[in-house]
Structure formats: C-alpha cells, structure tokens
Amino acid sequence: MGIDVESNEIEINERIEGYILELGLAFEEVQPGLWLIHDEIDYIDNIVVYHTAPVLTFRVKLMEAPEDEVAPKLYKRLLQLNASSMVAGAYGLEDDAVVIVESLQSSSLDQNEFQAAIDAITLAVREHYQDLKAIITPDDGAEREPAQAADQA
C-alpha cells in the first residue's frame, strides 16, 4: 500500500493557504501550490511562496544585479550578510536579480514556522535594502520606504 502523494500535497497546500489567511496577508493563488503574497503592512510586495513537495520556498526579488565594477562589492556584502544576519534564508542571484530565498520542509510545517519565514524576509529587506542599494547607486539624499525599495517580482 502506497501513500497518496497527490492528496497529501493538496492537504499541505490547503494548510499553507490557511496560514496565509490566518495571518491576514493579502494574496493571490497563481496556481495550485503557488501564491503571491502582498505584505502591505511591512511595505514588501510580491513574496512568492511555492510548494514543491517536500519543500516550501519563499522568494523575494530585491533588486536587479549590477553588471559593472560595483558587482564584486555587492556580492561580497551579500555573502557577509548571509554569514552574519540571515538566520535561515539567504541572499542569492536568480537570472539578473538579487533575491532572498527561504526554504522549509512542508510536511511538518506549522503556522509559527510559516510566520517566522515571512518575518525573516521582511526584516532582511527592512534592515539591508538601503545598505545594498547604496553600493549600487550613490546616495541621493532621499530616504525611501521599503515598499518603494523592493523591486516587483
């Protein structure tokens, strides 16, 4: 007798969507197992959450990666942040973008873990975005809100 993997995945997807609803986050289900969260409270839009059993992945596109002489300085800073400030997730490169990625095991996921992943991502954006953006572009003296900071996914 085998485990019905498809029905188990559907149950996990329903549980994940329940967590999103219970947390009061605005979202859209793009397709089964893929959600786009709009976390307007923390000024971060387009947190992509996707479930591919047995992993639940959270991803936010932070900015376009530079292709000029500042790229090595930015990448060095991202590695430093990964080692010192990122609890579970990490900064990375996806295509031509700097992203934050967090992954959890989906089969034993609870709401506290789900909330912690969202919180870790929003905290990283709030704490690091201005520092990282300053490496790429000179400071123009204008203070920007994180909502205006994080690029669209």
N, C-alpha and C positions, 0 to 999 in steps of 0.2 A: 504494500500500500504506500502510495506516494503522497506528499503534501501538495495540495492545490496551490501552486505558486501564484497563479493569476489572481485567485480570490484573496489570498493573503496580501498581495500587493495593493489590491483595491481597498482592503480594510486599512492598510497603513496609509494610503492616500487620503482616505476619509478622516482618519485620525489627525493627519497633518493639517488638512483643511479645517478641522475642528479647532486645532491650536491657533491657527491664524484668526479664526472668528472669535475665539475666546479672548484673544489678546486685543481685539478691536482694531486690527490693522486693515486698512483699505487694500484690496487685492483684486486681481482677476485671474481666473484659471485659464491659461492659454491653451492647454490640452491636458489630458489626464496625466497627473504626476509632474506638472509644470505650472508654477504660479509666479506671478509678478506682483510683489508687494510694494505698495506706495506708503512709506513710513513718513507721513507728513509731520508727525509730532517731532521727530528728530531731524527733519529737513533733509532726509535722504530718500531719493526716489529710485524706483526700479531695482529693488533687491530681487534677484532671480533665485527661486527655490525650485530645484528639480530632484525628483526621486527616481533613481535607477537602482532597484534593489541589489545589494543591501545597503546602499549609500544614499544619504540625503545631502545634497550640496547646496550651499548658499553662495551667491556670487554678486558682486557689485563692480561695475566699471567705474573707476575713479577718474581717469583722465587718459588722453592719448599719450603714448610714449614718444619721447623726443627722438629724433634721428640725427641730432647734431652733437657737438662736443660736450654738451651737458649730460648726455645719456649715461656715461660711466659714473658720474657723480650721483645721479638719481638712483641708479641700480645699486650702488654701494649703500646709499641711505636706506633703500628698501630692505636690503639684506640685514643692515643694522637693526632696523625696526622689527624684522622677523625674529631676530635673536633676542631682542630686549623687551619688546612691547606687545607682541602678538601672542596671546595666551594659547590659542588652539589653531586659529586660522593663519593665513599667510598672504603676503603680497606676492603677486606674480605677474607674468606677461601673458596675454592672450591676444594673438594676432598683433595688432599695433596698439594695444591698450594696456594700461596698468590696472589690475583688478585685485580685489580682496576675495579670497575663497576660504570657505569654512566647510568642513565635511563631518557628518555624524553617521553613526550606524543607525539605520532606520528601524530595524526590527525591535530594538529595545528603547526607542526614543520616548521620552516623556516631555510634557509641556515645559518643565523647567529647563531642560536642555535646549529645546527649541527657542525659548525666550533668551537664554544665555547666548546663543549663536547670533540672534538678531542684535542683542545688546552689544556684543563684542564688535560686530561690524560697524554699528553706528558710533560706538566710542572711538574706534580706529579712525573713522572719517573725521569726526569732530577734532580729535587730537592731532592728526597727522596731515590733513589735507593742505593747510596753509604752508606748512614747512616744505612739503613736497612740491607744491605749486611754485613756491619761491625759488626753488632750484631751477625750474624750467623757465620761468618768466621773472624779470626783475620786479620788485615791489613797486606798485604804482601808488602806494599810499592809501588805497581804498580798501576798507575792510569788507569782506564778502561773507554772507551767510553760507553755511554748509549746503543748503538747498541749491544755491547758485553755484556751489563749488563742484559737487559731484556731477559728472557727465551722465547723460542718459545712456541706458544700457542698449 
